Amino acid sequence: MRLTTTTDHWWTTSVGYCLDIERFADSSGDGHGDLVGLGRHLDHLSRLGVGFVWLQPFYPSPEGDDGYDITDYYAVDPQTGSLGDFIEVVRACRERGMRVLVDLVVNHTSADHPWFQQARSSRESRYRDWYVWRDEPDPADADAQNVFPDAEDSIWSYDEEAGQHYRHRFYSSQPDLNTSNEDVREEILRIMGFWLQLGVAGFRVDAVPFFVETASRTGDADDEGAPDGEGVDDADQGGEHGDHMAESMRMLDVMRAFLARRSSEALMLGEVNLPYAQQQAFFGDLGDRMTINFDFTLNQAMYLALARGTSEPLRRTLASRPELPEGKSFGVFARNHDELTLDQLGEDERGEVLAAFGPREDQQLFGRGLRLRLPTILDGDQDRLEMVYALVFSVPGVPVLYYGEEVGQREDLSVPGRVAVRTPLDWGRDAPTGVAAQEADASSLLHAMRRLVARYRDRPELGAGSLELLDVSDERVLAHACRWDGRTTVAVHNLSDADVEVRLPGDVLGDDVVELFSGDPVDVPADGLALTLPRYGYRWYGDAG
């Protein structure tokens, strides 16, 4: 094993854990989670095997978008704690071998942010050009959809005090920053530098295509701040707009270079929900932009495969997955903090998934996804749950868990929108999904997740390796090999609710092979390894050394 690689690229053998401090652990009993509560439960994350913790926004905010509408990038919401509490959590994580990432939300601010309040007060304000303004909505944006189509019918809103329209890809209370403005770019670097100085190991960068798009569209704005160009989907086109996109992408280069100067270990984890063909620009030609991009394409293919009980959507997607430069990774996940978006699937495919897993209108959101957590989607079937997480951990990439997944936490549909999946974590013994209840039960999902994390972290080829799809002549089964630095792991997963018999090719594994969860040695005949997988069963095999 190349220790220089696994140490420098520490994330390639790490497991991420995303949590909302407000809902994770409440130390004071006021109903609001806080940093002190998080600090008291870090040993739970350590026992799970977490390598880095991604903290969702904890900055001061009017909470119009669950904390993603920020009024101060250099502070902690007083209900959550103080900067001193934050530093203690970062230090306590380090002592347990965990790093901390924070959300970098720089596509927009809250409309209550002092920058926007000053920007709207006068066209002469130095902050006016920190946002995107027009006397009339840009006709080029006529078909541009707001992220929240249930709440907003345009990405432009008129501000009486400013006497102009401002652009907002999210809620109207979240005006877009003009990320082509050099002062805005410099401020973004200052924000990054501030949190790096407090010990974080990098940033989960929110809505990356949107803030790149804003930089592109405003790159040659006229005196009224009118953006031109077509948007991030045309990033590969030439001409004037191609120049704008190239310039806006250089913003990511500047961020990456700044990060490298300030920290030898820090990374950028990007929310980039785009097809593979458009991902490379965000990684960079030499991998010099985002370190990790979440693999939304694979995630959506996985749900289509689950709905059909066949591996074909996964095989097709994995076969098209691009190779990445060393040290760059896809972030692999089962669920995240938003709706389960299915926007990359065809209309009929999306319909299949919705019909299979969330046919009711109150279970769906925006006509493109589900506001359900995985245990509800899979009817609480623990065999199927474990198989899905085994899939997530077995394809090359960095697995990222959403808090509560380790105990099968469910949603609350009485809460509106995507917030339904952001439910408080239960630490008690009284509910089946309580952490203490599952801690005491060796057959629980929590113990199964610990085993999965341990095996993943033992096998660097799962994080950093190349993938080979294996033919086992049964479409219900996904079989693949991951190889790196002379090591091989083979994973076999049954996506159906029936037992299946398959045969692994005899030349895939070496001579000294074990089944990785049991540790039992396995004799692999020359004509292949025959095995029976139960419903939703899985096996991982690897070199014994």
C-alpha positions as CSV (number, residue, x, y, z in Angstrom):
1,M,0.0,0.0,0.0
2,R,1.3,3.5,-0.9
3,L,1.2,5.3,2.4
4,T,2.3,8.6,0.8
5,T,-0.9,8.5,-1.4
6,T,-3.4,7.4,1.3
7,T,-2.0,9.9,3.7
8,D,-1.8,12.9,1.4
9,H,-5.1,12.0,-0.3
10,W,-6.6,11.2,3.1
11,W,-10.2,11.4,1.8
12,T,-9.8,8.4,-0.5
13,T,-9.9,6.1,2.5
14,S,-12.3,8.2,4.5
15,V,-16.1,8.2,5.2
16,G,-17.9,11.4,5.4
17,Y,-20.9,12.3,7.7
18,C,-23.1,15.2,7.1
19,L,-25.0,16.6,10.0
20,D,-27.3,19.5,10.9
21,I,-26.1,20.8,14.3
22,E,-29.6,22.2,15.1
23,R,-31.1,18.7,14.9
24,F,-28.2,16.5,15.9
25,A,-27.9,16.9,19.7
26,D,-29.5,19.3,22.2
27,S,-27.4,19.9,25.3
28,S,-29.6,22.5,27.0
29,G,-33.1,21.0,26.5
30,D,-34.3,24.1,24.6
31,G,-35.2,22.0,21.5
32,H,-32.4,23.4,19.4
33,G,-29.3,21.3,18.8
34,D,-25.9,23.0,19.5
35,L,-22.2,22.6,19.3
36,V,-21.9,21.5,22.9
37,G,-24.4,18.7,22.2
38,L,-22.4,17.7,19.1
39,G,-19.2,17.6,21.1
40,R,-20.7,15.2,23.6
41,H,-21.6,12.7,20.9
42,L,-18.4,12.7,18.9
43,D,-17.5,9.3,20.2
44,H,-20.5,7.9,18.4
45,L,-19.1,9.2,15.1
46,S,-15.7,7.8,16.0
47,R,-17.1,4.4,16.8
48,L,-18.9,4.5,13.5
49,G,-15.6,5.0,11.7
50,V,-16.3,8.5,10.4
51,G,-13.2,10.2,8.8
52,F,-14.7,13.7,8.3
53,V,-17.7,15.6,9.5
54,W,-19.5,18.0,7.2
55,L,-21.3,20.6,9.2
56,Q,-24.3,22.2,7.5
57,P,-24.7,25.9,7.9
58,F,-24.5,27.1,11.5
59,Y,-24.1,30.8,10.7
60,P,-26.4,33.6,11.7
61,S,-29.5,33.4,9.5
62,P,-33.2,34.3,9.5
63,E,-33.8,30.6,8.6
64,G,-35.8,31.3,5.5
65,D,-34.0,28.4,3.8
66,D,-33.0,26.3,6.8
67,G,-29.7,28.2,7.4
68,Y,-28.7,28.5,3.7
69,D,-29.7,32.2,3.8
70,I,-26.7,33.7,5.6
71,T,-26.4,37.1,7.2
72,D,-22.8,36.7,8.6
73,Y,-20.2,34.4,7.2
74,Y,-17.8,35.0,10.1
75,A,-19.9,34.0,13.0
76,V,-21.9,31.2,14.7
77,D,-25.6,31.4,15.3
78,P,-25.9,32.2,19.0
79,Q,-28.5,29.5,19.5
80,T,-25.9,27.0,18.2
81,G,-23.0,28.2,20.2
82,S,-20.0,30.4,19.9
83,L,-16.8,30.5,17.9
84,G,-15.1,29.1,21.0
85,D,-17.5,26.1,21.0
86,F,-16.7,25.6,17.3
87,I,-13.0,25.5,17.9
88,E,-13.4,23.0,20.7
89,V,-15.5,20.7,18.4
90,V,-12.8,20.9,15.7
91,R,-10.1,20.1,18.2
92,A,-12.1,17.2,19.7
93,C,-12.7,15.8,16.3
94,R,-8.9,15.9,15.5
95,E,-8.2,14.1,18.8
96,R,-10.5,11.3,17.5
97,G,-8.9,11.2,14.0
98,M,-11.8,13.1,12.3
99,R,-11.6,16.3,10.3
100,V,-14.3,19.0,9.9
101,L,-15.7,20.5,6.7
102,V,-18.0,23.5,6.7
103,D,-20.6,24.6,4.1
104,L,-19.4,27.4,1.8
105,V,-22.6,29.0,0.5
106,V,-21.5,31.8,-1.8
107,N,-24.0,31.7,-4.7
108,H,-26.3,34.0,-2.6
109,T,-26.7,35.7,0.7
110,S,-29.8,36.4,2.8
111,A,-31.7,39.5,1.7
112,D,-31.1,40.6,5.4
113,H,-27.3,40.5,4.9
114,P,-25.8,44.0,5.5
115,W,-24.2,43.7,2.0
116,F,-27.6,43.5,0.3
117,Q,-29.1,46.1,2.5
118,Q,-26.4,48.5,1.5
119,A,-26.6,47.4,-2.1
120,R,-30.3,48.2,-2.4
121,S,-30.0,51.6,-0.6
122,S,-28.2,53.3,-3.5
123,R,-26.9,52.7,-7.0
124,E,-23.7,54.5,-5.8
125,S,-23.1,52.0,-3.0
126,R,-19.9,50.1,-3.2
127,Y,-22.0,46.9,-2.6
128,R,-24.4,47.6,-5.5
129,D,-22.4,45.5,-7.9
130,W,-22.0,42.7,-5.4
131,Y,-25.4,41.5,-6.6
132,V,-27.0,41.1,-10.0
133,W,-29.4,43.9,-11.1
134,R,-31.5,44.9,-14.1
135,D,-34.1,47.5,-14.8
136,E,-36.2,44.7,-16.4
137,P,-35.8,40.9,-16.0
138,D,-33.3,39.5,-18.5
139,P,-35.2,37.9,-21.4
140,A,-32.5,35.4,-21.8
141,D,-33.6,34.0,-18.4
142,A,-37.3,33.5,-19.5
143,D,-37.0,29.7,-19.2
144,A,-34.5,29.6,-16.3
145,Q,-36.2,27.7,-13.5
146,N,-36.0,28.7,-9.9
147,V,-34.7,26.0,-7.6
148,F,-38.0,26.2,-5.7
149,P,-40.7,26.3,-8.4
150,D,-43.4,25.7,-5.7
151,A,-42.6,29.0,-4.1
152,E,-41.1,31.2,-6.9
153,D,-42.3,31.7,-10.5
154,S,-39.2,33.7,-11.7
155,I,-35.5,34.1,-10.9
156,W,-36.0,37.9,-10.9
157,S,-37.7,40.0,-8.2
158,Y,-38.3,43.7,-8.1
159,D,-37.0,45.6,-5.1
160,E,-38.8,48.9,-4.4
161,E,-36.0,50.5,-2.5
162,A,-33.4,49.7,-5.2
163,G,-35.8,50.5,-8.0
164,Q,-34.5,47.5,-10.0
165,H,-34.9,43.7,-10.3
166,Y,-32.4,41.4,-8.7
167,R,-31.6,37.9,-9.7
168,H,-32.1,34.9,-7.4
169,R,-31.8,31.2,-8.4
170,F,-33.2,30.3,-5.0
171,Y,-35.8,32.0,-2.9
172,S,-36.4,35.7,-3.5
173,S,-35.0,36.2,0.0
174,Q,-31.7,34.9,-1.3
175,P,-30.3,37.4,-3.8
176,D,-27.5,36.0,-6.0
177,L,-24.0,37.4,-5.4
178,N,-22.3,38.7,-8.5
179,T,-19.4,36.3,-8.4
180,S,-17.7,38.0,-11.4
181,N,-17.0,41.0,-9.2
182,E,-13.4,41.0,-8.0
183,D,-14.3,42.3,-4.6
184,V,-16.8,39.5,-4.2
185,R,-14.2,36.9,-5.2
186,E,-11.7,38.4,-2.7
187,E,-14.4,38.2,0.0
188,I,-15.0,34.6,-0.8
189,L,-11.3,33.9,-0.3
190,R,-11.4,35.8,3.0
191,I,-14.3,33.6,4.2
192,M,-12.3,30.5,3.3
193,G,-9.2,31.8,5.0
194,F,-11.1,32.6,8.2
195,W,-12.5,29.1,8.7
196,L,-9.2,27.4,7.6
197,Q,-7.5,29.4,10.3
198,L,-10.0,28.0,12.8
199,G,-8.9,24.5,11.8
200,V,-11.3,23.2,9.2
201,A,-10.1,20.7,6.6
202,G,-12.0,22.2,3.7
203,F,-15.5,23.1,2.4
204,R,-18.6,21.5,1.0
205,V,-19.3,24.1,-1.8
206,D,-23.0,24.7,-2.2
207,A,-24.7,24.9,-5.6
208,V,-21.4,25.1,-7.6
209,P,-23.0,25.3,-11.1
210,F,-25.2,28.2,-10.0
211,F,-22.5,30.4,-8.7
212,V,-20.3,29.6,-11.7
213,E,-23.3,30.4,-13.9
214,T,-23.7,33.8,-12.2
215,A,-20.1,34.6,-12.8
216,S,-20.5,33.7,-16.4
217,R,-23.7,35.6,-17.0
218,T,-22.4,38.8,-15.3
219,G,-18.9,38.7,-16.8
220,D,-19.5,41.5,-19.3
221,A,-22.5,43.2,-17.5
222,D,-23.5,46.7,-18.8
223,D,-23.8,49.7,-16.6
224,E,-27.1,48.5,-15.2
225,G,-25.6,45.1,-14.2
226,A,-27.3,43.2,-17.0
227,P,-25.9,39.7,-17.4
228,D,-25.4,38.1,-20.7
229,G,-24.7,34.6,-21.9
230,E,-26.8,31.5,-21.6
231,G,-25.8,29.6,-18.4
232,V,-23.7,26.7,-17.1
233,D,-25.2,24.1,-19.4
234,D,-23.4,25.7,-22.4
235,A,-20.0,25.6,-20.6
236,D,-18.4,23.7,-23.5
237,Q,-19.5,26.2,-26.2
238,G,-17.1,28.5,-27.9
239,G,-17.4,32.2,-28.7
240,E,-18.1,35.1,-26.3
241,H,-20.1,32.9,-23.9
242,G,-17.4,30.3,-23.9
243,D,-15.0,33.0,-22.9
244,H,-17.3,34.0,-20.0
245,M,-17.5,30.4,-18.8
246,A,-13.8,30.0,-19.0
247,E,-13.4,33.1,-16.9
248,S,-15.9,31.9,-14.4
249,M,-14.3,28.5,-14.1
250,R,-11.0,30.2,-13.4
251,M,-12.7,31.3,-10.2
252,L,-12.6,27.7,-9.1
253,D,-8.9,27.6,-10.0
254,V,-8.3,30.7,-7.8
255,M,-10.2,29.0,-4.9
256,R,-8.3,25.8,-5.3
257,A,-4.9,27.6,-5.5
258,F,-5.8,29.6,-2.4
259,L,-6.8,26.5,-0.5
260,A,-3.5,24.8,-1.5
261,R,-1.5,27.9,-0.2
262,R,-3.3,27.9,3.1
263,S,-3.5,24.2,3.8
264,S,-1.7,21.1,2.7
265,E,-4.7,18.8,3.4
266,A,-7.8,20.9,2.6
267,L,-10.4,19.9,0.0
268,M,-13.4,21.2,-1.8
269,L,-16.4,18.9,-2.0
270,G,-18.8,20.1,-4.7
271,E,-22.5,19.9,-5.0
272,V,-22.5,19.5,-8.8
273,N,-25.7,17.8,-10.0
274,L,-24.7,17.5,-13.7
275,P,-24.2,14.6,-16.1
276,Y,-20.7,13.1,-16.4
277,A,-20.1,14.9,-19.6
278,Q,-20.2,18.2,-17.8
279,Q,-18.4,17.1,-14.6
280,Q,-14.9,17.3,-15.9
281,A,-14.9,21.1,-16.2
282,F,-15.6,21.3,-12.4
283,F,-12.8,18.8,-11.5
284,G,-10.5,20.7,-13.9
285,D,-8.4,19.3,-16.7
286,L,-5.7,18.4,-14.2
287,G,-8.0,17.9,-11.3
288,D,-7.1,21.3,-10.0
289,R,-10.6,22.6,-9.1
290,M,-13.0,20.5,-7.0
291,T,-11.5,17.6,-5.1
292,I,-14.7,15.6,-4.8
293,N,-18.0,16.0,-6.7
294,F,-21.1,14.3,-5.5
295,D,-22.1,11.6,-7.9
296,F,-25.8,12.5,-8.5
297,T,-25.8,10.5,-11.8
298,L,-24.9,7.2,-10.0
299,N,-27.3,8.0,-7.2
300,Q,-30.3,8.3,-9.5
301,A,-29.3,5.2,-11.5
302,M,-29.2,3.3,-8.3
303,Y,-32.8,4.2,-7.5
304,L,-33.9,3.2,-11.0
305,A,-32.1,-0.1,-10.5
306,L,-33.8,-0.7,-7.1
307,A,-37.2,0.1,-8.7
308,R,-36.6,-2.5,-11.4
309,G,-34.8,-5.1,-9.3
310,T,-32.0,-5.2,-12.0
311,S,-28.4,-4.1,-12.2
312,E,-28.7,-2.7,-15.8
313,P,-29.1,1.0,-14.9
314,L,-26.1,0.7,-12.6
315,R,-23.9,-1.2,-15.0
316,R,-24.7,1.3,-17.8
317,T,-23.9,4.3,-15.6
318,L,-20.7,2.8,-14.1
319,A,-19.5,2.0,-17.6
320,S,-19.9,5.6,-18.6
321,R,-18.3,7.0,-15.4
322,P,-15.1,9.0,-16.3
323,E,-11.7,8.2,-15.0
324,L,-10.5,10.9,-12.6
325,P,-6.9,12.1,-11.9
326,E,-5.3,10.6,-8.8
327,G,-6.5,12.2,-5.6
328,K,-9.9,13.2,-7.1
329,S,-13.0,11.3,-6.3
330,F,-16.7,11.1,-6.7
331,G,-18.8,11.4,-3.5
332,V,-21.1,8.4,-3.3
333,F,-24.3,8.6,-1.2
334,A,-27.7,7.0,-0.7
335,R,-29.5,10.0,0.6
336,N,-28.7,13.6,1.3
337,H,-30.3,16.6,3.1
338,D,-32.5,17.6,0.2
339,E,-35.2,15.9,-1.8
340,L,-34.1,12.7,-3.6
341,T,-33.7,14.4,-6.9
342,L,-34.4,12.3,-10.1
343,D,-33.8,15.1,-12.6
344,Q,-31.2,13.2,-14.6
345,L,-33.5,10.3,-15.4
346,G,-35.8,10.3,-18.4
347,E,-39.5,11.2,-17.8
348,D,-40.6,7.5,-18.0
349,E,-37.7,6.4,-15.7
350,R,-38.5,9.1,-13.2
351,G,-42.1,7.9,-13.3
352,E,-41.0,4.4,-12.5
353,V,-39.1,5.4,-9.4
354,L,-41.8,7.7,-8.1
355,A,-44.5,5.0,-8.6
356,A,-42.3,2.4,-6.9
357,F,-41.2,4.4,-3.9
358,G,-43.3,7.4,-3.4
359,P,-46.6,7.3,-5.3
360,R,-48.4,9.8,-3.1
361,E,-48.4,13.5,-3.9
362,D,-47.3,14.4,-0.3
363,Q,-44.2,12.1,-0.7
364,Q,-43.0,14.0,-3.8
365,L,-41.5,17.4,-4.4
366,F,-41.2,19.7,-7.4
367,G,-42.3,16.8,-9.7
368,R,-38.7,15.6,-9.8
369,G,-38.0,13.9,-6.5
370,L,-39.0,12.3,-3.2
371,R,-39.0,13.9,0.3
372,L,-38.5,10.5,2.0
373,R,-35.6,8.9,3.8
374,L,-34.3,5.5,2.6
375,P,-36.1,3.3,5.3
376,T,-39.5,4.6,4.1
377,I,-38.5,4.2,0.5
378,L,-37.6,0.5,1.1
379,D,-40.4,-0.3,3.5
380,G,-38.1,-0.8,6.4
381,D,-36.5,-3.9,4.9
382,Q,-33.2,-4.2,6.7
383,D,-31.8,-6.7,4.2
384,R,-32.4,-4.3,1.4
385,L,-31.1,-1.3,3.4
386,E,-27.8,-3.1,4.1
387,M,-27.5,-4.1,0.5
388,V,-27.9,-0.5,-0.7
389,Y,-25.3,0.8,1.7
390,A,-23.0,-2.0,0.7
391,L,-23.4,-0.8,-2.9
392,V,-22.6,2.8,-1.9
393,F,-19.4,1.7,-0.1
394,S,-18.2,-0.7,-2.8
395,V,-18.0,1.5,-5.9
396,P,-14.8,3.7,-6.1
397,G,-15.4,7.0,-4.3
398,V,-15.9,8.6,-1.0
399,P,-19.0,7.5,0.8
400,V,-20.9,10.3,2.6
401,L,-23.6,9.4,5.1
402,Y,-26.4,11.8,6.2
403,Y,-26.9,11.9,9.9
404,G,-29.3,9.3,11.2
405,E,-28.8,6.9,8.3
406,E,-26.8,4.6,10.5
407,V,-29.9,3.9,12.6
408,G,-32.5,4.0,9.9
409,Q,-33.9,7.4,10.8
410,R,-37.2,8.4,9.0
411,E,-38.7,11.6,7.7
412,D,-41.6,13.7,9.1
413,L,-44.0,14.5,6.3
414,S,-45.9,17.0,8.5
415,V,-43.0,19.3,7.9
416,P,-43.1,21.1,4.6
417,G,-40.8,20.6,1.6
418,R,-37.4,19.2,1.8
419,V,-37.1,19.9,5.5
420,A,-39.2,16.7,6.0
421,V,-36.0,14.7,5.9
422,R,-34.1,16.9,8.4
423,T,-35.6,15.3,11.5
424,P,-34.0,15.4,15.0
425,L,-31.7,12.4,15.8
426,D,-33.1,10.2,18.6
427,W,-30.3,9.2,21.0
428,G,-32.6,7.2,23.3
429,R,-33.6,3.6,23.9
430,D,-37.4,3.9,23.5
431,A,-37.6,4.0,19.7
432,P,-36.3,1.4,17.3
433,T,-34.2,4.1,15.6
434,G,-32.7,5.4,18.8
435,V,-29.0,5.3,18.9
436,A,-28.9,3.7,22.4
437,A,-31.5,1.1,21.4
438,Q,-29.4,0.0,18.4
439,E,-26.2,0.2,20.3
440,A,-27.6,-2.6,22.6
441,D,-28.7,-4.8,19.6
442,A,-25.9,-6.6,17.8
443,S,-28.3,-7.3,14.8
444,S,-29.2,-3.6,14.3
445,L,-28.5,-1.5,11.3
446,L,-26.0,0.6,13.4
447,H,-23.8,-2.5,13.9
448,A,-24.1,-3.4,10.2
449,M,-23.0,0.1,9.2
450,R,-20.0,-0.1,11.5
451,R,-18.9,-3.3,9.8
452,L,-19.4,-1.7,6.3
453,V,-17.4,1.3,7.3
454,A,-14.6,-0.8,8.8
455,R,-14.3,-3.0,5.7
456,Y,-14.3,0.1,3.4
457,R,-11.5,1.7,5.4
458,D,-9.5,-1.5,5.3
459,R,-9.6,-1.6,1.5
460,P,-8.1,1.5,-0.2
461,E,-9.0,0.1,-3.6
462,L,-12.6,0.9,-2.8
463,G,-11.8,4.5,-2.4
464,A,-9.1,5.1,-4.9
465,G,-9.2,2.2,-7.3
466,S,-10.3,1.5,-10.9
467,L,-13.5,-0.4,-11.5
468,E,-14.1,-3.4,-13.7
469,L,-17.7,-4.7,-14.3
470,L,-17.9,-8.5,-14.2
471,D,-20.3,-10.6,-16.2
472,V,-22.1,-13.2,-14.0
473,S,-25.0,-13.7,-16.6
474,D,-27.7,-12.6,-14.3
475,E,-29.0,-9.0,-14.6
476,R,-30.4,-9.1,-11.1
477,V,-26.8,-9.1,-9.8
478,L,-24.2,-6.3,-9.9
479,A,-20.6,-7.7,-9.7
480,H,-17.5,-5.6,-10.0
481,A,-13.8,-5.5,-9.1
482,C,-11.9,-2.6,-7.7
483,R,-8.1,-2.6,-8.2
484,W,-5.4,-0.3,-6.9
485,D,-1.7,-0.8,-6.2
486,G,-1.8,-4.6,-6.6
487,R,-4.9,-5.0,-4.4
488,T,-8.3,-6.3,-5.5
489,T,-11.7,-6.3,-3.9
490,V,-14.7,-8.0,-5.7
491,A,-18.2,-7.1,-4.7
492,V,-21.4,-8.9,-5.6
493,H,-24.9,-7.5,-4.9
494,N,-28.3,-9.1,-5.5
495,L,-30.8,-6.3,-6.3
496,S,-33.8,-8.7,-6.4
497,D,-36.1,-10.2,-3.7
498,A,-35.3,-13.7,-4.8
499,D,-32.3,-16.0,-4.2
500,V,-29.9,-16.1,-7.1
501,E,-27.0,-18.4,-8.1
502,V,-24.1,-16.9,-10.0
503,R,-20.5,-17.7,-10.8
504,L,-17.6,-15.3,-10.5
505,P,-14.9,-15.6,-13.2
506,G,-12.0,-17.7,-11.9
507,D,-9.2,-15.2,-12.9
508,V,-10.6,-12.2,-11.1
509,L,-9.2,-13.0,-7.6
510,G,-5.8,-14.3,-6.6
511,D,-4.8,-17.4,-4.7
512,D,-5.2,-16.2,-1.1
513,V,-8.8,-15.0,-0.9
514,V,-11.2,-14.3,2.0
515,E,-14.8,-13.2,2.3
516,L,-14.2,-9.8,3.8
517,F,-17.1,-9.7,6.3
518,S,-16.7,-13.2,7.8
519,G,-12.9,-13.4,7.3
520,D,-13.4,-17.0,6.0
521,P,-10.9,-18.2,3.5
522,V,-12.3,-19.0,0.0
523,D,-11.0,-21.5,-2.5
524,V,-11.5,-20.1,-6.0
525,P,-11.6,-22.9,-8.6
526,A,-10.2,-22.3,-12.1
527,D,-13.6,-22.4,-13.6
528,G,-14.9,-19.7,-11.2
529,L,-16.5,-19.2,-7.8
530,A,-20.1,-20.4,-7.6
531,L,-22.2,-18.7,-4.9
532,T,-25.7,-18.3,-3.8
533,L,-26.9,-14.9,-2.8
534,P,-30.1,-14.6,-0.7
535,R,-32.7,-11.9,-1.5
536,Y,-30.9,-8.5,-1.4
537,G,-27.7,-10.4,-0.4
538,Y,-24.1,-9.2,-0.9
539,R,-20.6,-10.6,-0.7
540,W,-17.2,-8.9,-0.8
541,Y,-14.0,-10.9,-1.5
542,G,-10.5,-9.7,-1.4
543,D,-6.8,-10.5,-0.9
544,A,-6.1,-11.9,2.5
545,G,-3.0,-9.7,3.0
